[in-house]
Amino acid sequence: MLGRSRFQGRIAVVTGAGAGLGAATARRLGAEGAILVLVDIDAERSKTTAAELQRIGAKAIAVQADVSDPAGVEQIKEAASSFGGADILVNNAARATDGDLLALSTQAIAQDIAVTLTGPVLCAQALLPGMIAKRSGVICNIGSVNALAYFGNEAYSAAKAGLVSFTRSLAARYGPLGIRSNMVAPGTMRTGIWSQRLENDPTVLDRLSRWYPLGRIGEPEDVVGAIAFLCSDEASWISGAMLVVDGGLTSGYPQMAADISGNNS
Ligand SMILES: NC(=O)c1ccc[n+]([C@@H]2O[C@H](COP(=O)([O-])OP(=O)(O)OC[C@H]3O[C@@H](n4cnc5c(N)ncnc54)[C@H](O)[C@@H]3O)[C@@H](O)[C@H]2O)c1
């Protein structure tokens, strides 16, 4: 049943809510009282998350929409309006095509950027007027360590870096109207986004653990607390911030330090 209620009665739109971090975020916000608009391009997935939330007594509706498609974004806006307008937007849906940049089709590149960057811009544009009317609203953009350093997926990473700028622009432009905008930047989490790579190499996630100072990759549940915090009133004076949640990955380069000290055995 419902636990703490930091989000009692608040309307939260979560994109990419049918799996991974989006589903985990929806579960957390729903368990704390939020009314959820669960957006996913895959209708079955968002319906599954909605059913899960309804079982714990939370109110949730599933919306099938592509965040990079203006018509889909209009549907998201209508769904949020039917509840009274969004109080919280978690821009979580993203897309990354694996492969050498030089071999990627222009279509794949355009889609990665459209879903990862244009989608959050369109969703914010659609939901901000309702938030401004209430003089209150929170946007949490899901970034990535890929916005900060090179870990592959060049087009996706560039889109995530663009999202850092967008997060800060929203904070500066709409702060005076009662809107907060922040980013959570996760490191590797065990989600479906890795399924193709796991098919190619079942050990890939285990091998990555050695790069993480805390000795393991993350689970979505390692990241949702940061998202919920930034969406809550506990963060009422935090805006334009990026909270990196990455098991220490981007805090330094121990392998390089070992090279410097000659202690790399
Ligand atoms: N998993 C990781 O290692 C990792 C690391 C850093 C950042 N992230 C970020 O975390 C967020 C969530 O990723 P995840 O790992 O949970 O992914 P995931 O693949 O498990 O889930 C993503 C969900 O988004 C949906 N989706 C995809 N395209 C969409 C679109 N155009 N419109 C609406 N929904 C769409 C998918 O159907 C899926 O249900 C993303 O922003 C991702 O970039 C993930």
PDBQT file of the ligand as one rigid body, heavy atoms in Angstrom, charges set to zero:
ROOT
HETATM    1  N1  LIG A 301      20.550   1.963 -18.425  1.00  0.00    +0.000 N 
HETATM    2  C1  LIG A 301      21.668   2.672 -18.401  1.00  0.00    +0.000 C 
HETATM    3  O1  LIG A 301      22.777   2.135 -18.281  1.00  0.00    +0.000 OA
HETATM    4  C2  LIG A 301      21.590   4.182 -18.488  1.00  0.00    +0.000 A 
HETATM    5  C3  LIG A 301      22.750   4.924 -18.188  1.00  0.00    +0.000 A 
HETATM    6  C4  LIG A 301      22.694   6.303 -18.223  1.00  0.00    +0.000 A 
HETATM    7  C5  LIG A 301      21.499   6.944 -18.542  1.00  0.00    +0.000 A 
HETATM    8  N2  LIG A 301      20.399   6.200 -18.840  1.00  0.00    +0.000 N 
HETATM    9  C6  LIG A 301      19.167   6.927 -19.162  1.00  0.00    +0.000 C 
HETATM   10  O2  LIG A 301      18.117   6.483 -18.325  1.00  0.00    +0.000 OA
HETATM   11  C7  LIG A 301      16.873   6.652 -19.017  1.00  0.00    +0.000 C 
HETATM   12  C8  LIG A 301      16.078   5.364 -18.974  1.00  0.00    +0.000 C 
HETATM   13  O3  LIG A 301      16.796   4.355 -19.632  1.00  0.00    +0.000 OA
HETATM   14  P1  LIG A 301      16.546   2.804 -19.333  1.00  0.00    +0.000 P 
HETATM   15  O4  LIG A 301      17.869   2.203 -19.199  1.00  0.00    +0.000 OA
HETATM   16  O5  LIG A 301      15.528   2.637 -18.264  1.00  0.00    +0.000 OA
HETATM   17  O6  LIG A 301      15.942   2.366 -20.750  1.00  0.00    +0.000 OA
HETATM   18  P2  LIG A 301      14.960   1.165 -21.137  1.00  0.00    +0.000 P 
HETATM   19  O7  LIG A 301      15.289   0.841 -22.548  1.00  0.00    +0.000 OA
HETATM   20  O8  LIG A 301      14.975   0.080 -20.130  1.00  0.00    +0.000 OA
HETATM   21  O9  LIG A 301      13.523   1.865 -21.098  1.00  0.00    +0.000 OA
HETATM   22  C9  LIG A 301      13.233   2.944 -21.937  1.00  0.00    +0.000 C 
HETATM   23  C10 LIG A 301      11.728   3.006 -22.174  1.00  0.00    +0.000 C 
HETATM   24  O10 LIG A 301      11.495   4.133 -23.027  1.00  0.00    +0.000 OA
HETATM   25  C11 LIG A 301      10.591   3.758 -24.040  1.00  0.00    +0.000 C 
HETATM   26  N3  LIG A 301      10.806   4.604 -25.216  1.00  0.00    +0.000 N 
HETATM   27  C12 LIG A 301      11.797   4.504 -26.141  1.00  0.00    +0.000 A 
HETATM   28  N4  LIG A 301      11.644   5.418 -27.088  1.00  0.00    +0.000 NA
HETATM   29  C13 LIG A 301      10.549   6.140 -26.762  1.00  0.00    +0.000 A 
HETATM   30  C14 LIG A 301       9.875   7.230 -27.377  1.00  0.00    +0.000 A 
HETATM   31  N5  LIG A 301      10.306   7.730 -28.535  1.00  0.00    +0.000 N 
HETATM   32  N6  LIG A 301       8.785   7.745 -26.769  1.00  0.00    +0.000 NA
HETATM   33  C15 LIG A 301       8.311   7.199 -25.610  1.00  0.00    +0.000 A 
HETATM   34  N7  LIG A 301       8.900   6.156 -25.003  1.00  0.00    +0.000 NA
HETATM   35  C16 LIG A 301      10.001   5.626 -25.569  1.00  0.00    +0.000 A 
HETATM   36  C17 LIG A 301      10.900   2.283 -24.313  1.00  0.00    +0.000 C 
HETATM   37  O11 LIG A 301       9.811   1.613 -24.947  1.00  0.00    +0.000 OA
HETATM   38  C18 LIG A 301      11.190   1.774 -22.900  1.00  0.00    +0.000 C 
HETATM   39  O12 LIG A 301      10.013   1.292 -22.259  1.00  0.00    +0.000 OA
HETATM   40  C19 LIG A 301      17.236   7.121 -20.428  1.00  0.00    +0.000 C 
HETATM   41  O13 LIG A 301      17.140   8.527 -20.477  1.00  0.00    +0.000 OA
HETATM   42  C20 LIG A 301      18.678   6.690 -20.577  1.00  0.00    +0.000 C 
HETATM   43  O14 LIG A 301      19.372   7.474 -21.503  1.00  0.00    +0.000 OA
HETATM   44  C21 LIG A 301      20.406   4.834 -18.819  1.00  0.00    +0.000 A 
ENDROOT
TORSDOF 0
